[in-house]
Amino acid sequence: MGIVIYAPERGKGYGRQGLRLLADRAFLVDGVERLHNDFETTRDAAYHIHRAVGFRETGREGGVIQLELTREDYLRGRV
């Protein structure tokens, strides 16, 4: 998955909003049970956005971080 924000608009919360919209669609409309994303450990902004939405770290290997979010955890966090 990827959310690309035009450089002058970065830091305004759009990435977090986009990730929440993606999770809403996946969990509430499409019935997905789990979302997973891998990216380089150097991408601090991406890491913090994912964590803010509720993703948890499941591993690190070779400079890549693995994150996942389950439907159950996401819906529990929205209450």
mmCIF file of the N, C-alpha and C atoms, coordinates in Angstrom:
data_MODEL
# 
_entry.id   MODEL 
# 
loop_
_atom_site.group_PDB 
_atom_site.id 
_atom_site.type_symbol 
_atom_site.label_atom_id 
_atom_site.label_alt_id 
_atom_site.label_comp_id 
_atom_site.label_asym_id 
_atom_site.label_entity_id 
_atom_site.label_seq_id 
_atom_site.pdbx_PDB_ins_code 
_atom_site.Cartn_x 
_atom_site.Cartn_y 
_atom_site.Cartn_z 
_atom_site.occupancy 
_atom_site.B_iso_or_equiv 
_atom_site.pdbx_formal_charge 
_atom_site.auth_seq_id 
_atom_site.auth_comp_id 
_atom_site.auth_asym_id 
_atom_site.auth_atom_id 
_atom_site.pdbx_PDB_model_num 
ATOM 1   N N  . MET A 1 1  ? 0.848   -1.168 0.000  1.00 0.00 ? 1  MET A N  1 
ATOM 2   C CA . MET A 1 1  ? 0.000   0.000  0.000  1.00 0.00 ? 1  MET A CA 1 
ATOM 3   C C  . MET A 1 1  ? 0.888   1.223  0.000  1.00 0.00 ? 1  MET A C  1 
ATOM 4   N N  . GLY A 1 2  ? 0.358   2.302  -0.436 1.00 0.00 ? 2  GLY A N  1 
ATOM 5   C CA . GLY A 1 2  ? 1.132   3.526  -0.452 1.00 0.00 ? 2  GLY A CA 1 
ATOM 6   C C  . GLY A 1 2  ? 0.230   4.735  -0.482 1.00 0.00 ? 2  GLY A C  1 
ATOM 7   N N  . ILE A 1 3  ? 0.608   5.713  0.279  1.00 0.00 ? 3  ILE A N  1 
ATOM 8   C CA . ILE A 1 3  ? -0.098  6.990  0.289  1.00 0.00 ? 3  ILE A CA 1 
ATOM 9   C C  . ILE A 1 3  ? 0.961   8.045  0.003  1.00 0.00 ? 3  ILE A C  1 
ATOM 10  N N  . VAL A 1 4  ? 0.817   8.744  -1.107 1.00 0.00 ? 4  VAL A N  1 
ATOM 11  C CA . VAL A 1 4  ? 1.791   9.744  -1.495 1.00 0.00 ? 4  VAL A CA 1 
ATOM 12  C C  . VAL A 1 4  ? 1.171   11.121 -1.275 1.00 0.00 ? 4  VAL A C  1 
ATOM 13  N N  . ILE A 1 5  ? 1.876   11.928 -0.514 1.00 0.00 ? 5  ILE A N  1 
ATOM 14  C CA . ILE A 1 5  ? 1.416   13.286 -0.206 1.00 0.00 ? 5  ILE A CA 1 
ATOM 15  C C  . ILE A 1 5  ? 2.350   14.281 -0.896 1.00 0.00 ? 5  ILE A C  1 
ATOM 16  N N  . TYR A 1 6  ? 1.787   15.201 -1.631 1.00 0.00 ? 6  TYR A N  1 
ATOM 17  C CA . TYR A 1 6  ? 2.528   16.269 -2.283 1.00 0.00 ? 6  TYR A CA 1 
ATOM 18  C C  . TYR A 1 6  ? 3.369   16.995 -1.231 1.00 0.00 ? 6  TYR A C  1 
ATOM 19  N N  . ALA A 1 7  ? 4.648   17.199 -1.517 1.00 0.00 ? 7  ALA A N  1 
ATOM 20  C CA . ALA A 1 7  ? 5.610   17.696 -0.526 1.00 0.00 ? 7  ALA A CA 1 
ATOM 21  C C  . ALA A 1 7  ? 5.134   18.912 0.277  1.00 0.00 ? 7  ALA A C  1 
ATOM 22  N N  . PRO A 1 8  ? 4.577   19.963 -0.333 1.00 0.00 ? 8  PRO A N  1 
ATOM 23  C CA . PRO A 1 8  ? 4.153   21.123 0.468  1.00 0.00 ? 8  PRO A CA 1 
ATOM 24  C C  . PRO A 1 8  ? 3.002   20.823 1.439  1.00 0.00 ? 8  PRO A C  1 
ATOM 25  N N  . GLU A 1 9  ? 2.321   19.713 1.240  1.00 0.00 ? 9  GLU A N  1 
ATOM 26  C CA . GLU A 1 9  ? 1.179   19.358 2.093  1.00 0.00 ? 9  GLU A CA 1 
ATOM 27  C C  . GLU A 1 9  ? 1.537   18.365 3.196  1.00 0.00 ? 9  GLU A C  1 
ATOM 28  N N  . ARG A 1 10 ? 2.787   17.931 3.234  1.00 0.00 ? 10 ARG A N  1 
ATOM 29  C CA . ARG A 1 10 ? 3.209   16.955 4.248  1.00 0.00 ? 10 ARG A CA 1 
ATOM 30  C C  . ARG A 1 10 ? 3.195   17.568 5.636  1.00 0.00 ? 10 ARG A C  1 
ATOM 31  N N  . GLY A 1 11 ? 2.969   16.719 6.623  1.00 0.00 ? 11 GLY A N  1 
ATOM 32  C CA . GLY A 1 11 ? 2.957   17.172 8.008  1.00 0.00 ? 11 GLY A CA 1 
ATOM 33  C C  . GLY A 1 11 ? 1.631   17.757 8.453  1.00 0.00 ? 11 GLY A C  1 
ATOM 34  N N  . LYS A 1 12 ? 0.597   17.624 7.643  1.00 0.00 ? 12 LYS A N  1 
ATOM 35  C CA . LYS A 1 12 ? -0.714  18.178 7.964  1.00 0.00 ? 12 LYS A CA 1 
ATOM 36  C C  . LYS A 1 12 ? -1.734  17.112 8.355  1.00 0.00 ? 12 LYS A C  1 
ATOM 37  N N  . GLY A 1 13 ? -1.285  15.848 8.499  1.00 0.00 ? 13 GLY A N  1 
ATOM 38  C CA . GLY A 1 13 ? -2.181  14.786 8.934  1.00 0.00 ? 13 GLY A CA 1 
ATOM 39  C C  . GLY A 1 13 ? -2.895  14.041 7.825  1.00 0.00 ? 13 GLY A C  1 
ATOM 40  N N  . TYR A 1 14 ? -2.602  14.372 6.570  1.00 0.00 ? 14 TYR A N  1 
ATOM 41  C CA . TYR A 1 14 ? -3.291  13.713 5.467  1.00 0.00 ? 14 TYR A CA 1 
ATOM 42  C C  . TYR A 1 14 ? -2.917  12.233 5.345  1.00 0.00 ? 14 TYR A C  1 
ATOM 43  N N  . GLY A 1 15 ? -1.670  11.900 5.633  1.00 0.00 ? 15 GLY A N  1 
ATOM 44  C CA . GLY A 1 15 ? -1.243  10.502 5.564  1.00 0.00 ? 15 GLY A CA 1 
ATOM 45  C C  . GLY A 1 15 ? -2.002  9.638  6.558  1.00 0.00 ? 15 GLY A C  1 
ATOM 46  N N  . ARG A 1 16 ? -2.156  10.132 7.767  1.00 0.00 ? 16 ARG A N  1 
ATOM 47  C CA . ARG A 1 16 ? -2.913  9.416  8.797  1.00 0.00 ? 16 ARG A CA 1 
ATOM 48  C C  . ARG A 1 16 ? -4.378  9.275  8.379  1.00 0.00 ? 16 ARG A C  1 
ATOM 49  N N  . GLN A 1 17 ? -4.954  10.353 7.856  1.00 0.00 ? 17 GLN A N  1 
ATOM 50  C CA . GLN A 1 17 ? -6.343  10.294 7.393  1.00 0.00 ? 17 GLN A CA 1 
ATOM 51  C C  . GLN A 1 17 ? -6.493  9.279  6.270  1.00 0.00 ? 17 GLN A C  1 
ATOM 52  N N  . GLY A 1 18 ? -5.548  9.274  5.343  1.00 0.00 ? 18 GLY A N  1 
ATOM 53  C CA . GLY A 1 18 ? -5.603  8.338  4.224  1.00 0.00 ? 18 GLY A CA 1 
ATOM 54  C C  . GLY A 1 18 ? -5.486  6.897  4.686  1.00 0.00 ? 18 GLY A C  1 
ATOM 55  N N  . LEU A 1 19 ? -4.604  6.645  5.646  1.00 0.00 ? 19 LEU A N  1 
ATOM 56  C CA . LEU A 1 19 ? -4.435  5.294  6.161  1.00 0.00 ? 19 LEU A CA 1 
ATOM 57  C C  . LEU A 1 19 ? -5.685  4.841  6.912  1.00 0.00 ? 19 LEU A C  1 
ATOM 58  N N  . ARG A 1 20 ? -6.315  5.754  7.635  1.00 0.00 ? 20 ARG A N  1 
ATOM 59  C CA . ARG A 1 20 ? -7.577  5.411  8.313  1.00 0.00 ? 20 ARG A CA 1 
ATOM 60  C C  . ARG A 1 20 ? -8.682  5.108  7.300  1.00 0.00 ? 20 ARG A C  1 
ATOM 61  N N  . LEU A 1 21 ? -8.757  5.883  6.232  1.00 0.00 ? 21 LEU A N  1 
ATOM 62  C CA . LEU A 1 21 ? -9.749  5.610  5.191  1.00 0.00 ? 21 LEU A CA 1 
ATOM 63  C C  . LEU A 1 21 ? -9.517  4.240  4.556  1.00 0.00 ? 21 LEU A C  1 
ATOM 64  N N  . LEU A 1 22 ? -8.242  3.927  4.312  1.00 0.00 ? 22 LEU A N  1 
ATOM 65  C CA . LEU A 1 22 ? -7.913  2.621  3.749  1.00 0.00 ? 22 LEU A CA 1 
ATOM 66  C C  . LEU A 1 22 ? -8.335  1.507  4.711  1.00 0.00 ? 22 LEU A C  1 
ATOM 67  N N  . ALA A 1 23 ? -8.032  1.667  6.004  1.00 0.00 ? 23 ALA A N  1 
ATOM 68  C CA . ALA A 1 23 ? -8.400  0.658  7.004  1.00 0.00 ? 23 ALA A CA 1 
ATOM 69  C C  . ALA A 1 23 ? -9.916  0.550  7.129  1.00 0.00 ? 23 ALA A C  1 
ATOM 70  N N  . ASP A 1 24 ? -10.609 1.678  7.137  1.00 0.00 ? 24 ASP A N  1 
ATOM 71  C CA . ASP A 1 24 ? -12.079 1.645  7.185  1.00 0.00 ? 24 ASP A CA 1 
ATOM 72  C C  . ASP A 1 24 ? -12.629 0.832  6.023  1.00 0.00 ? 24 ASP A C  1 
ATOM 73  N N  . ARG A 1 25 ? -12.144 1.119  4.843  1.00 0.00 ? 25 ARG A N  1 
ATOM 74  C CA . ARG A 1 25 ? -12.623 0.400  3.653  1.00 0.00 ? 25 ARG A CA 1 
ATOM 75  C C  . ARG A 1 25 ? -12.320 -1.097 3.763  1.00 0.00 ? 25 ARG A C  1 
ATOM 76  N N  . ALA A 1 26 ? -11.096 -1.414 4.120  1.00 0.00 ? 26 ALA A N  1 
ATOM 77  C CA . ALA A 1 26 ? -10.679 -2.814 4.197  1.00 0.00 ? 26 ALA A CA 1 
ATOM 78  C C  . ALA A 1 26 ? -11.483 -3.582 5.241  1.00 0.00 ? 26 ALA A C  1 
ATOM 79  N N  . PHE A 1 27 ? -11.631 -3.016 6.425  1.00 0.00 ? 27 PHE A N  1 
ATOM 80  C CA . PHE A 1 27 ? -12.259 -3.737 7.528  1.00 0.00 ? 27 PHE A CA 1 
ATOM 81  C C  . PHE A 1 27 ? -13.785 -3.644 7.529  1.00 0.00 ? 27 PHE A C  1 
ATOM 82  N N  . LEU A 1 28 ? -14.330 -2.487 7.186  1.00 0.00 ? 28 LEU A N  1 
ATOM 83  C CA . LEU A 1 28 ? -15.774 -2.285 7.310  1.00 0.00 ? 28 LEU A CA 1 
ATOM 84  C C  . LEU A 1 28 ? -16.552 -2.611 6.035  1.00 0.00 ? 28 LEU A C  1 
ATOM 85  N N  . VAL A 1 29 ? -15.911 -2.490 4.894  1.00 0.00 ? 29 VAL A N  1 
ATOM 86  C CA . VAL A 1 29 ? -16.603 -2.724 3.626  1.00 0.00 ? 29 VAL A CA 1 
ATOM 87  C C  . VAL A 1 29 ? -16.192 -4.054 3.003  1.00 0.00 ? 29 VAL A C  1 
ATOM 88  N N  . ASP A 1 30 ? -14.894 -4.290 2.930  1.00 0.00 ? 30 ASP A N  1 
ATOM 89  C CA . ASP A 1 30 ? -14.382 -5.456 2.209  1.00 0.00 ? 30 ASP A CA 1 
ATOM 90  C C  . ASP A 1 30 ? -14.208 -6.697 3.081  1.00 0.00 ? 30 ASP A C  1 
ATOM 91  N N  . GLY A 1 31 ? -14.327 -6.563 4.390  1.00 0.00 ? 31 GLY A N  1 
ATOM 92  C CA . GLY A 1 31 ? -14.238 -7.716 5.276  1.00 0.00 ? 31 GLY A CA 1 
ATOM 93  C C  . GLY A 1 31 ? -12.837 -8.289 5.449  1.00 0.00 ? 31 GLY A C  1 
ATOM 94  N N  . VAL A 1 32 ? -11.813 -7.494 5.193  1.00 0.00 ? 32 VAL A N  1 
ATOM 95  C CA . VAL A 1 32 ? -10.429 -7.929 5.378  1.00 0.00 ? 32 VAL A CA 1 
ATOM 96  C C  . VAL A 1 32 ? -10.182 -8.156 6.869  1.00 0.00 ? 32 VAL A C  1 
ATOM 97  N N  . GLU A 1 33 ? -9.441  -9.189 7.204  1.00 0.00 ? 33 GLU A N  1 
ATOM 98  C CA . GLU A 1 33 ? -9.157  -9.509 8.608  1.00 0.00 ? 33 GLU A CA 1 
ATOM 99  C C  . GLU A 1 33 ? -7.867  -8.883 9.120  1.00 0.00 ? 33 GLU A C  1 
ATOM 100 N N  . ARG A 1 34 ? -6.912  -8.611 8.215  1.00 0.00 ? 34 ARG A N  1 
ATOM 101 C CA . ARG A 1 34 ? -5.597  -8.128 8.654  1.00 0.00 ? 34 ARG A CA 1 
ATOM 102 C C  . ARG A 1 34 ? -4.940  -7.330 7.537  1.00 0.00 ? 34 ARG A C  1 
ATOM 103 N N  . LEU A 1 35 ? -4.363  -6.179 7.901  1.00 0.00 ? 35 LEU A N  1 
ATOM 104 C CA . LEU A 1 35 ? -3.545  -5.394 6.983  1.00 0.00 ? 35 LEU A CA 1 
ATOM 105 C C  . LEU A 1 35 ? -2.091  -5.537 7.402  1.00 0.00 ? 35 LEU A C  1 
ATOM 106 N N  . HIS A 1 36 ? -1.204  -5.554 6.441  1.00 0.00 ? 36 HIS A N  1 
ATOM 107 C CA . HIS A 1 36 ? 0.223   -5.726 6.696  1.00 0.00 ? 36 HIS A CA 1 
ATOM 108 C C  . HIS A 1 36 ? 0.982   -4.773 5.794  1.00 0.00 ? 36 HIS A C  1 
ATOM 109 N N  . ASN A 1 37 ? 2.034   -4.154 6.324  1.00 0.00 ? 37 ASN A N  1 
ATOM 110 C CA . ASN A 1 37 ? 2.862   -3.285 5.503  1.00 0.00 ? 37 ASN A CA 1 
ATOM 111 C C  . ASN A 1 37 ? 4.310   -3.439 5.922  1.00 0.00 ? 37 ASN A C  1 
ATOM 112 N N  . ASP A 1 38 ? 5.201   -3.454 4.948  1.00 0.00 ? 38 ASP A N  1 
ATOM 113 C CA . ASP A 1 38 ? 6.647   -3.497 5.162  1.00 0.00 ? 38 ASP A CA 1 
ATOM 114 C C  . ASP A 1 38 ? 7.253   -2.262 4.519  1.00 0.00 ? 38 ASP A C  1 
ATOM 115 N N  . PHE A 1 39 ? 8.222   -1.649 5.186  1.00 0.00 ? 39 PHE A N  1 
ATOM 116 C CA . PHE A 1 39 ? 8.979   -0.569 4.587  1.00 0.00 ? 39 PHE A CA 1 
ATOM 117 C C  . PHE A 1 39 ? 10.295  -0.396 5.329  1.00 0.00 ? 39 PHE A C  1 
ATOM 118 N N  . GLU A 1 40 ? 11.169  0.420  4.776  1.00 0.00 ? 40 GLU A N  1 
ATOM 119 C CA . GLU A 1 40 ? 12.496  0.614  5.332  1.00 0.00 ? 40 GLU A CA 1 
ATOM 120 C C  . GLU A 1 40 ? 12.417  1.244  6.726  1.00 0.00 ? 40 GLU A C  1 
ATOM 121 N N  . THR A 1 41 ? 13.312  0.812  7.609  1.00 0.00 ? 41 THR A N  1 
ATOM 122 C CA . THR A 1 41 ? 13.321  1.323  8.987  1.00 0.00 ? 41 THR A CA 1 
ATOM 123 C C  . THR A 1 41 ? 13.664  2.808  9.040  1.00 0.00 ? 41 THR A C  1 
ATOM 124 N N  . THR A 1 42 ? 14.200  3.359  7.983  1.00 0.00 ? 42 THR A N  1 
ATOM 125 C CA . THR A 1 42 ? 14.566  4.778  7.948  1.00 0.00 ? 42 THR A CA 1 
ATOM 126 C C  . THR A 1 42 ? 13.361  5.687  7.719  1.00 0.00 ? 42 THR A C  1 
ATOM 127 N N  . ARG A 1 43 ? 12.215  5.128  7.403  1.00 0.00 ? 43 ARG A N  1 
ATOM 128 C CA . ARG A 1 43 ? 11.027  5.939  7.100  1.00 0.00 ? 43 ARG A CA 1 
ATOM 129 C C  . ARG A 1 43 ? 10.250  6.238  8.389  1.00 0.00 ? 43 ARG A C  1 
ATOM 130 N N  . ASP A 1 44 ? 10.802  7.149  9.190  1.00 0.00 ? 44 ASP A N  1 
ATOM 131 C CA . ASP A 1 44 ? 10.239  7.473  10.494 1.00 0.00 ? 44 ASP A CA 1 
ATOM 132 C C  . ASP A 1 44 ? 8.801   7.986  10.415 1.00 0.00 ? 44 ASP A C  1 
ATOM 133 N N  . ALA A 1 45 ? 8.514   8.848  9.459  1.00 0.00 ? 45 ALA A N  1 
ATOM 134 C CA . ALA A 1 45 ? 7.151   9.400  9.350  1.00 0.00 ? 45 ALA A CA 1 
ATOM 135 C C  . ALA A 1 45 ? 6.144   8.289  9.073  1.00 0.00 ? 45 ALA A C  1 
ATOM 136 N N  . ALA A 1 46 ? 6.476   7.394  8.164  1.00 0.00 ? 46 ALA A N  1 
ATOM 137 C CA . ALA A 1 46 ? 5.578   6.277  7.851  1.00 0.00 ? 46 ALA A CA 1 
ATOM 138 C C  . ALA A 1 46 ? 5.358   5.410  9.087  1.00 0.00 ? 46 ALA A C  1 
ATOM 139 N N  . TYR A 1 47 ? 6.427   5.161  9.824  1.00 0.00 ? 47 TYR A N  1 
ATOM 140 C CA . TYR A 1 47 ? 6.317   4.341  11.039 1.00 0.00 ? 47 TYR A CA 1 
ATOM 141 C C  . TYR A 1 47 ? 5.340   4.989  12.030 1.00 0.00 ? 47 TYR A C  1 
ATOM 142 N N  . HIS A 1 48 ? 5.508   6.272  12.278 1.00 0.00 ? 48 HIS A N  1 
ATOM 143 C CA . HIS A 1 48 ? 4.671   6.961  13.269 1.00 0.00 ? 48 HIS A CA 1 
ATOM 144 C C  . HIS A 1 48 ? 3.213   7.060  12.823 1.00 0.00 ? 48 HIS A C  1 
ATOM 145 N N  . ILE A 1 49 ? 2.973   7.251  11.543 1.00 0.00 ? 49 ILE A N  1 
ATOM 146 C CA . ILE A 1 49 ? 1.601   7.288  11.029 1.00 0.00 ? 49 ILE A CA 1 
ATOM 147 C C  . ILE A 1 49 ? 0.930   5.931  11.232 1.00 0.00 ? 49 ILE A C  1 
ATOM 148 N N  . HIS A 1 50 ? 1.629   4.868  10.888 1.00 0.00 ? 50 HIS A N  1 
ATOM 149 C CA . HIS A 1 50 ? 1.067   3.523  11.067 1.00 0.00 ? 50 HIS A CA 1 
ATOM 150 C C  . HIS A 1 50 ? 0.772   3.234  12.536 1.00 0.00 ? 50 HIS A C  1 
ATOM 151 N N  . ARG A 1 51 ? 1.703   3.597  13.409 1.00 0.00 ? 51 ARG A N  1 
ATOM 152 C CA . ARG A 1 51 ? 1.496   3.365  14.840 1.00 0.00 ? 51 ARG A CA 1 
ATOM 153 C C  . ARG A 1 51 ? 0.307   4.180  15.358 1.00 0.00 ? 51 ARG A C  1 
ATOM 154 N N  . ALA A 1 52 ? 0.156   5.399  14.878 1.00 0.00 ? 52 ALA A N  1 
ATOM 155 C CA . ALA A 1 52 ? -0.957  6.248  15.314 1.00 0.00 ? 52 ALA A CA 1 
ATOM 156 C C  . ALA A 1 52 ? -2.305  5.657  14.920 1.00 0.00 ? 52 ALA A C  1 
ATOM 157 N N  . VAL A 1 53 ? -2.345  4.936  13.818 1.00 0.00 ? 53 VAL A N  1 
ATOM 158 C CA . VAL A 1 53 ? -3.588  4.321  13.350 1.00 0.00 ? 53 VAL A CA 1 
ATOM 159 C C  . VAL A 1 53 ? -3.851  2.997  14.072 1.00 0.00 ? 53 VAL A C  1 
ATOM 160 N N  . GLY A 1 54 ? -2.815  2.422  14.698 1.00 0.00 ? 54 GLY A N  1 
ATOM 161 C CA . GLY A 1 54 ? -3.006  1.200  15.462 1.00 0.00 ? 54 GLY A CA 1 
ATOM 162 C C  . GLY A 1 54 ? -2.192  0.004  15.013 1.00 0.00 ? 54 GLY A C  1 
ATOM 163 N N  . PHE A 1 55 ? -1.386  0.162  13.962 1.00 0.00 ? 55 PHE A N  1 
ATOM 164 C CA . PHE A 1 55 ? -0.531  -0.933 13.521 1.00 0.00 ? 55 PHE A CA 1 
ATOM 165 C C  . PHE A 1 55 ? 0.465   -1.266 14.629 1.00 0.00 ? 55 PHE A C  1 
ATOM 166 N N  . ARG A 1 56 ? 0.812   -2.540 14.716 1.00 0.00 ? 56 ARG A N  1 
ATOM 167 C CA . ARG A 1 56 ? 1.836   -2.952 15.669 1.00 0.00 ? 56 ARG A CA 1 
ATOM 168 C C  . ARG A 1 56 ? 2.997   -3.564 14.898 1.00 0.00 ? 56 ARG A C  1 
ATOM 169 N N  . GLU A 1 57 ? 4.171   -3.406 15.462 1.00 0.00 ? 57 GLU A N  1 
ATOM 170 C CA . GLU A 1 57 ? 5.378   -3.942 14.840 1.00 0.00 ? 57 GLU A CA 1 
ATOM 171 C C  . GLU A 1 57 ? 5.422   -5.451 15.045 1.00 0.00 ? 57 GLU A C  1 
ATOM 172 N N  . THR A 1 58 ? 5.643   -6.183 13.964 1.00 0.00 ? 58 THR A N  1 
ATOM 173 C CA . THR A 1 58 ? 5.724   -7.639 14.061 1.00 0.00 ? 58 THR A CA 1 
ATOM 174 C C  . THR A 1 58 ? 7.122   -8.157 13.777 1.00 0.00 ? 58 THR A C  1 
ATOM 175 N N  . GLY A 1 59 ? 8.024   -7.292 13.319 1.00 0.00 ? 59 GLY A N  1 
ATOM 176 C CA . GLY A 1 59 ? 9.391   -7.728 13.104 1.00 0.00 ? 59 GLY A CA 1 
ATOM 177 C C  . GLY A 1 59 ? 10.217  -6.713 12.347 1.00 0.00 ? 59 GLY A C  1 
ATOM 178 N N  . ARG A 1 60 ? 11.534  -6.960 12.380 1.00 0.00 ? 60 ARG A N  1 
ATOM 179 C CA . ARG A 1 60 ? 12.515  -6.171 11.624 1.00 0.00 ? 60 ARG A CA 1 
ATOM 180 C C  . ARG A 1 60 ? 13.553  -7.129 11.082 1.00 0.00 ? 60 ARG A C  1 
ATOM 181 N N  . GLU A 1 61 ? 13.887  -6.924 9.829  1.00 0.00 ? 61 GLU A N  1 
ATOM 182 C CA . GLU A 1 61 ? 14.891  -7.781 9.214  1.00 0.00 ? 61 GLU A CA 1 
ATOM 183 C C  . GLU A 1 61 ? 15.492  -7.082 8.012  1.00 0.00 ? 61 GLU A C  1 
ATOM 184 N N  . GLY A 1 62 ? 16.806  -7.043 7.955  1.00 0.00 ? 62 GLY A N  1 
ATOM 185 C CA . GLY A 1 62 ? 17.486  -6.479 6.794  1.00 0.00 ? 62 GLY A CA 1 
ATOM 186 C C  . GLY A 1 62 ? 17.127  -5.039 6.504  1.00 0.00 ? 62 GLY A C  1 
ATOM 187 N N  . GLY A 1 63 ? 16.919  -4.230 7.532  1.00 0.00 ? 63 GLY A N  1 
ATOM 188 C CA . GLY A 1 63 ? 16.580  -2.827 7.331  1.00 0.00 ? 63 GLY A CA 1 
ATOM 189 C C  . GLY A 1 63 ? 15.133  -2.582 6.961  1.00 0.00 ? 63 GLY A C  1 
ATOM 190 N N  . VAL A 1 64 ? 14.301  -3.609 7.105  1.00 0.00 ? 64 VAL A N  1 
ATOM 191 C CA . VAL A 1 64 ? 12.875  -3.487 6.787  1.00 0.00 ? 64 VAL A CA 1 
ATOM 192 C C  . VAL A 1 64 ? 12.067  -3.785 8.045  1.00 0.00 ? 64 VAL A C  1 
ATOM 193 N N  . ILE A 1 65 ? 11.057  -2.977 8.275  1.00 0.00 ? 65 ILE A N  1 
ATOM 194 C CA . ILE A 1 65 ? 10.166  -3.173 9.410  1.00 0.00 ? 65 ILE A CA 1 
ATOM 195 C C  . ILE A 1 65 ? 8.845   -3.751 8.904  1.00 0.00 ? 65 ILE A C  1 
ATOM 196 N N  . GLN A 1 66 ? 8.284   -4.674 9.653  1.00 0.00 ? 66 GLN A N  1 
ATOM 197 C CA . GLN A 1 66 ? 6.985   -5.257 9.310  1.00 0.00 ? 66 GLN A CA 1 
ATOM 198 C C  . GLN A 1 66 ? 5.964   -4.787 10.342 1.00 0.00 ? 66 GLN A C  1 
ATOM 199 N N  . LEU A 1 67 ? 4.839   -4.302 9.858  1.00 0.00 ? 67 LEU A N  1 
ATOM 200 C CA . LEU A 1 67 ? 3.749   -3.827 10.716 1.00 0.00 ? 67 LEU A CA 1 
ATOM 201 C C  . LEU A 1 67 ? 2.451   -4.490 10.288 1.00 0.00 ? 67 LEU A C  1 
ATOM 202 N N  . GLU A 1 68 ? 1.557   -4.697 11.244 1.00 0.00 ? 68 GLU A N  1 
ATOM 203 C CA . GLU A 1 68 ? 0.243   -5.238 10.894 1.00 0.00 ? 68 GLU A CA 1 
ATOM 204 C C  . GLU A 1 68 ? -0.829  -4.654 11.798 1.00 0.00 ? 68 GLU A C  1 
ATOM 205 N N  . LEU A 1 69 ? -2.039  -4.719 11.294 1.00 0.00 ? 69 LEU A N  1 
ATOM 206 C CA . LEU A 1 69 ? -3.212  -4.250 12.015 1.00 0.00 ? 69 LEU A CA 1 
ATOM 207 C C  . LEU A 1 69 ? -4.336  -5.235 11.755 1.00 0.00 ? 69 LEU A C  1 
ATOM 208 N N  . THR A 1 70 ? -4.908  -5.764 12.825 1.00 0.00 ? 70 THR A N  1 
ATOM 209 C CA . THR A 1 70 ? -6.029  -6.686 12.660 1.00 0.00 ? 70 THR A CA 1 
ATOM 210 C C  . THR A 1 70 ? -7.342  -5.910 12.710 1.00 0.00 ? 70 THR A C  1 
ATOM 211 N N  . ARG A 1 71 ? -8.333  -6.491 12.099 1.00 0.00 ? 71 ARG A N  1 
ATOM 212 C CA . ARG A 1 71 ? -9.679  -5.900 12.118 1.00 0.00 ? 71 ARG A CA 1 
ATOM 213 C C  . ARG A 1 71 ? -10.149 -5.711 13.556 1.00 0.00 ? 71 ARG A C  1 
ATOM 214 N N  . GLU A 1 72 ? -9.951  -6.729 14.373 1.00 0.00 ? 72 GLU A N  1 
ATOM 215 C CA . GLU A 1 72 ? -10.377 -6.682 15.775 1.00 0.00 ? 72 GLU A CA 1 
ATOM 216 C C  . GLU A 1 72 ? -9.704  -5.529 16.524 1.00 0.00 ? 72 GLU A C  1 
ATOM 217 N N  . ASP A 1 73 ? -8.395  -5.388 16.382 1.00 0.00 ? 73 ASP A N  1 
ATOM 218 C CA . ASP A 1 73 ? -7.684  -4.300 17.065 1.00 0.00 ? 73 ASP A CA 1 
ATOM 219 C C  . ASP A 1 73 ? -8.140  -2.939 16.568 1.00 0.00 ? 73 ASP A C  1 
ATOM 220 N N  . TYR A 1 74 ? -8.335  -2.816 15.264 1.00 0.00 ? 74 TYR A N  1 
ATOM 221 C CA . TYR A 1 74 ? -8.742  -1.537 14.695 1.00 0.00 ? 74 TYR A CA 1 
ATOM 222 C C  . TYR A 1 74 ? -10.127 -1.131 15.193 1.00 0.00 ? 74 TYR A C  1 
ATOM 223 N N  . LEU A 1 75 ? -11.060 -2.062 15.150 1.00 0.00 ? 75 LEU A N  1 
ATOM 224 C CA . LEU A 1 75 ? -12.409 -1.739 15.584 1.00 0.00 ? 75 LEU A CA 1 
ATOM 225 C C  . LEU A 1 75 ? -12.474 -1.478 17.081 1.00 0.00 ? 75 LEU A C  1 
ATOM 226 N N  . ARG A 1 76 ? -11.680 -2.182 17.853 1.00 0.00 ? 76 ARG A N  1 
ATOM 227 C CA . ARG A 1 76 ? -11.631 -1.958 19.304 1.00 0.00 ? 76 ARG A CA 1 
ATOM 228 C C  . ARG A 1 76 ? -11.108 -0.552 19.601 1.00 0.00 ? 76 ARG A C  1 
ATOM 229 N N  . GLY A 1 77 ? -10.135 -0.092 18.818 1.00 0.00 ? 77 GLY A N  1 
ATOM 230 C CA . GLY A 1 77 ? -9.561  1.225  19.018 1.00 0.00 ? 77 GLY A CA 1 
ATOM 231 C C  . GLY A 1 77 ? -10.476 2.364  18.628 1.00 0.00 ? 77 GLY A C  1 
ATOM 232 N N  . ARG A 1 78 ? -11.490 2.077  17.828 1.00 0.00 ? 78 ARG A N  1 
ATOM 233 C CA . ARG A 1 78 ? -12.397 3.121  17.351 1.00 0.00 ? 78 ARG A CA 1 
ATOM 234 C C  . ARG A 1 78 ? -13.531 3.385  18.327 1.00 0.00 ? 78 ARG A C  1 
ATOM 235 N N  . VAL A 1 79 ? -13.712 2.531  19.322 1.00 0.00 ? 79 VAL A N  1 
ATOM 236 C CA . VAL A 1 79 ? -14.837 2.698  20.253 1.00 0.00 ? 79 VAL A CA 1 
ATOM 237 C C  . VAL A 1 79 ? -14.545 3.797  21.242 1.00 0.00 ? 79 VAL A C  1 
# 
